[in-house]
């Protein structure tokens, strides 16, 4: 079967090549991949800005149907529609694993970076990380459950965004648009910021319920507009762009005694005026991927319609058109760009 792989460190390009089809071992399943989302992390892996273990098939935002069951797998059936968590394995014994945070395990191996992922016709995963898809959630939007679970982790599990919170979000890509919907579903208000090249994404943010969408301008002008829109300064700043200037801007915009939440990844060290954290007595937090609990909340939000994943499905491409798909991501195509192997 064809798979899109990173073959070695130090090479920015990826290679589409023939690889053997996976065979499930004990406790494992093979999925027919219905859709796989292209994440910013995939771009970072391509550029050697995120840890990986080549040769490896990329793709960790995966939805599909069960095509093979290994020995001892119970509770699942062939043809069942599922999404999969990303952790192929973790040690299971460290403090983080034992307290429900396998995302922080030093021995964690994830699909798409250390184990073969979903940019292929089939992918092998442990049965223990599967979640059944509710009937209300179809393909290809189900591939967005993983990024939604990441947002749930950062905004609801680690920060408890709630009704009345005044938020400002930078980065109207898929993560930022999911953050917008999670804030609105929790009863908060949200202003979404982007640059001129984000015009299409900002329009989508408007349709998804943003209280205002604004192109980046001077901090003073933005601050005045945010106060006028939200009825006060932004108490919560949510950085989803993975761009250092956006984080710097949010440190200026967020209110004193507010919260700064980092969701996006930069892929390299950045310089910020972190004295603002002291001057404003800010609470700063970050989130990394998901915990198992994040998936249950994400599926509940998506299946009830509190968060629309269908509205975030952008362009879809065949695996053989992967270069055009990656270019669509780089061109800031509104919504999530997906490969359909």
N, C-alpha and C positions, 0 to 999 in steps of 0.2 A: 504494500500500500504506500501511497505518497504521504510524506510528513515534512513539515517545515521545521528545519533544525538549525540551531547554532552549533557549528562544528568545532570551533576552537576559540580560545580567548585571543584577543588582539585583532580579530577580524570583525568589522562592523556589519558585514553582509550576512544574510541567511541563505540557506540552500534548501530547495525543494528536491527531495530524493526518495527513492524507494527504500523502504525498511520492512522487516518482517512484521506480520500481524501479531499482536500480543495474544498470549494464551493464559487464561486465568489459573493461578495456583490456589492452594487452600485459602479460603477466606476472601478471595478476590473476585472481581467481576470485570467483564469487558463491556464497554459502552460503544454503541454506534453514535458518533457525535452528530447531533442535529444542528448545533450552532455553537460557536466559540467566539467570545468577544476579544477584540484587540485592546489590551490595557497599556497604559503608559509604562508599566513595568516591562512589557515586552520590548518596547523601544529602548529602555534602559539596558536590558539584557543584550539586545543587538549591539549596543554601543559599549558594552563592557562596563556599564555604570551600576550594575546590580549583580550580586553574587549568583553564579550559576555553575553547573558542572557539565560542560560540553563533552562529547556530543549529546545534545538533548533536544527533544521536540518541545517547542514553545506552546503556550496556551494553557491558562488556568481558569478561565471563565467558561465553564463547560456545561451544556445541557444535552441530554440524549436519551437513548433507550437501551435497556439491558440486552446485550447480544450473547453473553456467555457467563455462566456461573461456575465458580470454582468449588472444589470439595468443601463441604461443611457450611456453605452459605445457606442461610434460612431466612424466610420472611420476604424474599424478593423473587420475581418471576421474569422469565424472558419476555421481552417486549414492553416491560414496565417503563414509564416515563419518569426520569429522575434528573436531579442536579447533584453535583458532587462538590464536597469541600475540597480544599487544595492540599491538605496535609497527607501525603502518602504514608509517612511514618514520623513518629517522634519517640523519644525514649520511654515515655510513660511513667517514669520514676522520679524525675526532678521536681523541684518545688512548683515550677510553672505548670507542668503537665498535671500534677496532682491537685492543683487549685483551678483547673479549667482554663488554663492559658497555654495551650500547646503552641500557639503562635510565637511564644518567647523561648521555646525549648532550643537549646544550643545544638541539639542533634536533629532538629526538624528537617525533613526532606519534603519539598513540595513538588507537585506536578508543574511542568512548564519551566522549571529552573534546575532541579536536581533529578527529577524523574520525568519520563516522557509525558507530555501534556496533550492538549486537545486539538492542536493544529494538525490533525490527521483524521483519517476515516474512523479509526477506533482508538480508544484509550483504555489502559488498565488501571484500576483503582481498588483499594480495599472496600469491601462491602460496608464496613463500619462508618464510612464517611458519606454515604448516600442519603439523599432526602427525596421522598416521593413528591412528584409534582401534583398539586391540586388541579382538578379539572378546569378551573377558571384560568389557569396559566398555561398558555400554549408556547410553542416554539415560534420564532427564535427569541422572544422576549425573556424566556426562562434563563438564557445565558447571562442576563443582567442581575440575577439573584446574588451572584458572588459579589459584584461591586456594591450592591445594596447592603449586603451583610457587612461589608467593610465600613460603610457609612453608619449603619446601626451601631457598630462597635464604637466608633469614635464619638457619635453624637448622643446616643441614648444610653449605652452601657457604661461608658466612662465619663459622661458629662451630663446626662439627664436633662437634655433640652426639653423645655416644658412650655405650657401656655403662657403667653405674654412676653416671652423672651424676644428682644429686639436684636436681630442678627444681621450681619453683613457677610457676604460670601464672595470670595474671589475665585475665578476660574469657572466659566459656564460650560465646561466639558461634562461628560457623563457623571463623574463623581460630584461635581458642583451642582448639577441638576438633580441628582438623587438627594444631595444634602438639602437643597431647597425644598423638595417634596417632604422629606422627613421633618424638617422644621415646621412646615405648614401643617402636616398631619398631627404634630404635637401641639398645635395651637399658637405657634410663634409667628413672628413677622420676619420678612427677609428682603433685603436689597441685594441684588446680584451685580457684581462688577466684572467688566471685561474690557478688552482693548478693541480697537477698530476692526481688527480681523475677526473678532468674535460676533459680528453683527447677526449672523444666522443663529448662533447659539443663544445670544441674548434674546432674540425674538422667541425662541423656543422657551426660554426661562419665563418670559412674559406670559406665554400661553399656559404654562404650568403653574401660574399663580403667584409669581414674584410680586411683591408690593411695589417694586420699582426695579428697572434694569438701567444701569448707567455705564457709559464708557469712562474709562479712567481719565481723570482730570487732576487739577491741583487738590491736595488734601483738604484745603480750606473750603473749596467749592463743594467737594463731595460730602464733607462733614455737614455743611449747612443743608444740603439736599436730603441727606439721611435723616437729620433731625426733623426736617419738615415732613418727610414721608412717614417715619415711624413714630413721631411724637416724642422723640428723645434720642439721645446718643445710642449708638449700637452697643449693647451690653456683651454681645458675643461676636467674636470675629472668627470666621471659619475659612481657613486657607486651603483651597483645593487645587490650585493651579500648578503647584510645584515650581513656582517662579519666585526668586528671591525678591524682586521689586514688589510683588504682591504682598509678601509677608511684611516687608518694610512699611508698605502703605497701611496695612491693617494695624500695625503697632501704633501708628499715628491716629487712626480713626477710632479704635476701640475706646470705650469710656473707662475712666478710672474705676478700679475695683471690678473690672470686667474679666472676660475669659478670652483667651487666644487658643484656638484649637487647630493643630496642624494635621491635615489629612494627606495632602499631596506630598510626593517625594521629589527632591531636587536632583538626586543622582550624583551630587558632588557637594563639597563644603561650600557654605555661603556665609556672607558677612551681614549681620543685622545689628541694629541699635538696641541691644537687649537691656540697656539701662532703663528703657521704657517700662520693662517688667517691674523694676523697683519703683520708679517714679510714680507709676500708676497702680502699684500693688495688684498686678495682673496674676491671674491663675493660668498657667500654661500647661497644655497637655498635648500629647500625640497619641496616635493609634496605629497599630501595625497589623494589617490584614484582619483576621476574624478569630473569634472564639466559637466553639460549637453552639453556644447559646445564641450567637448573633444570627445564625441561619433560621432558627425557629421564628424569631421576631421578624426577620426579613420576609420570610414566606407568608407570614400572617399579614404584613403590610401590603404585599403584592397581591395576595389572593382575595383580600377584601376590597381592593381598589383604593385603599388609602394612599398608596403610591402607585402611579401608573408606569409600568415598564414598557408597555406597548408604545407609548408616546415617545419613548427614548430610543426605539429601534431606528437606527439610521441606515446607511448604505450596507448592503450585504454583497459578498463576493464569494465566488468559488475559490477553493484552495489554490488552484492554478493561477488565479489572479491576485495572489497575495501582495505583489509589489504595488498594484493599484490600490489595494485595501490599506496598506501602510501609508501610502501617499495621501489617501483620504483622511487618515487620522492626522497626519502632519499638516494638512490643509484646513484643519479645524472644522471638518464636516459636522453639522449638528447631529447630536445623538450618538449612540454607540455604533461603531463600525464592526461588522461581524463577518467571520469566515464561516461558510456552510460547506463542510467537507463532504 
